[in-house]
Structure formats: structure tokens, C-alpha cells
Amino acid sequence: MWDISGQTAVVTGAGRGIGRSVAKLFAAAGAKIVLADIQGDSAAAAAREIIASGSQALAVTVDIAAEDSVKALYASSLQKFGPAHILVHCAAIFPKYPLLDISVEQWDQIQAVNTRGTMLVMREAIKQMRGTGRGGAIVNLSSVSGEREVVFHNAAYGASKAATTNLTRVAALEFAADKIRVNAVLPGGTATEGAKEASEGMKQRGLEVKGPMMQPGRIPLGAMGTPDDIAAACLFLASPAARYITGQSLVVDGGFMVS
């Protein structure tokens, strides 16, 4: 039920963090992996690890906010491995700015990457999936921040992730007839390089890292998640085990949302 052997999986944000864990796990489950990241060197390093393990992989440098770059990603994937069967969209940015201080330029940058980027990578994946007549599976990495206020100074990111969850539902409804399933995974606090950098950046700008997530007892399972925890949820939703699931948001947060 978890076997995705022979399928082509495009993973955005695959150079590090959750995306890298997804790429490695999906390769172990039998997929051919296209590792897409704006940091091309990181994607290439991850691809070399996967190839060394005996699986097939291709690294592609991509800016998901740029339409031409996203189209070039799928053209490279098609040429190397054929049409995409799976998309796991992990790429995002999450700088934190107080709502009263954020500039229009800062707001627009976050929406360009996280909202427009989600639309673009889904749109091009769906075109390939529809073309095969076999359908496919898309898993978008949204966030509990799109549902609740989790940490302060995160308005722009939270708005973009609310949009990601909505885009997931829209695509699930509109393309179900094409046998394309679209679901979202909503991580809570996850120990990644990017999360650490964001916290350090806040401290350097004199901003306190605070909010509901930081309160004692708010994570009932007692610890932050790991990238592997999120990757496992993505594999479930992309695999035949979830063949009758679409338009859903799977929260993977150690219980934060119910605390």
C-alpha cells in the first residue's frame, strides 16, 4: 500500500529540511525523484546521496515564484523521467515581521513565493498528470500557522499558508474527475535548519520569539517534530494507502491544535 515504485515524484524545497527528508523517503519507497530547489548546490548534494543509495534522482535549480523557471523544472523532469505522477510541494520562505512594521515589498515577496509558487507548481504538475490519463497525487506542505496564530510576527506567512490550504481544496475538487488527488500536510513546530535560522534572525532584529507554540504544555506529545515525521505523512497521502482521500488537511503537530 505504500509502494510508489516507478513513479516520478517532483519534490520542491528538496535541498534541505522537510523536502530533503521527503526526497530520501520517497526514493526508498521506489520513486524516481526530481529534487527542485532555489539552492541548486544543496539539491545536487541530496540527489547524489539518493543516487549513491541505488535510486534515481535529478536535481533542478528552480525559483518557484517565477513562471518560466517552474515550466523549465517540469520540462527537465519530463525529459529525464517522463510525466510527473507525484508532486510534494515543500518549498516556502518564512521570514517574520511585526504586522505594523512589515513593508509592502516584504509582504509581496512572501506571497510571491508561498502563494503564487504553490499555484505555479501545482498548475504545471496537473497539466502533466492530466495528459497521462492516469491521474496523480499532490501533497502541499501548508502549516498550522494557516489555521491558528502559532508564533508572533507571522501574519504574512500565516496568510500564505491559509491560501495554500485553500488552493489544495480547490484543486482537489476541480481535478478529482481526472483521478488527481490533492491533499495538504500541516506541520506544527518542526526542527529544521530554516526554522532555526528564522528564530536567530528574529533575535538579531530584537524580536522576542514568543506565542502559543512556546507556552509550556502546548505540544502534548512533548517535543517538536522532525522532518522525517512530516515526510512519513507525505508518503501516506501520496501512496495507494490514501487512494480514497482528497481535499484533506492532515495536521502533524504533536497535538498542538487540540491543546
Steps between C-alpha positions, in 0.01 A plus 500: 500500500796732549679397180559775244753309291562638153310823557657840438482724805579871481603635841540875540720638774692172487842643579456484875255466786164336440543491123826309525345245737205460261734443205701233684192319633323500165815368332511218755134427412600452136434834330719685253567833669526849351655720769406863436647784703611859455822389669624282216814382677297365792261320265793351308660374822174335608461346154849350522408335831189347347687375194770351724226305679398338171203715406446741211511875554530829314582838657351816345555860609166680505345822624141398568382862491609531135269347239772429243717332764217270609421408139869420445494274810221287357659494156820362655305247703304387194815459293679296768226286654178560308183667634468572872282259695557664840569854619603572857522876533718596796672820383411817693652796678405615848672820613313656790402867516274686746172581327536873568852510359483273197558673168297438188814360337554251784134394492503458123819291505346248739177479299693469172694197621247331724170576326584559134767230523246247624266586214776470240645166612152349531383637167790357304485165684127467430558566130737203482282277717190569289697428186577144606138411575625313809448775753746575776549621855595842631599571859543865597688596814275754666525580873306523822588870469237519228238390754611660829735765632799285597784747552498878487608708198383235255204669331638489146604136526172398664301672226702321232444162663127561536508560126697177446238299687223664298679434170528137607123471544427682174728274296370187674145584396573620149728214396351201678340391173852475358597259781730760653496503878610819677561513874697710746723422796496764774816476712522655842835596651763304306873498566648609167792718397260762370305519825823547695615774263165680527518502880859624497407771250223622729735518798754696297228755416400529864176304467395258772419145390164452669143389444268207577744237366760613755271460802564203732279200430379617159656198324338201675746248353776700664740588218530672166456289191780388272516522120461121489168527688366731231645292215318190626166684488579615145576144390169379641302761307695444177479120516224253408424478872316834461337422165154611627619819673499841335451861604612431855738673740703261715632678810835368623570711806544281809151601614547879499169567325302321769691638798 
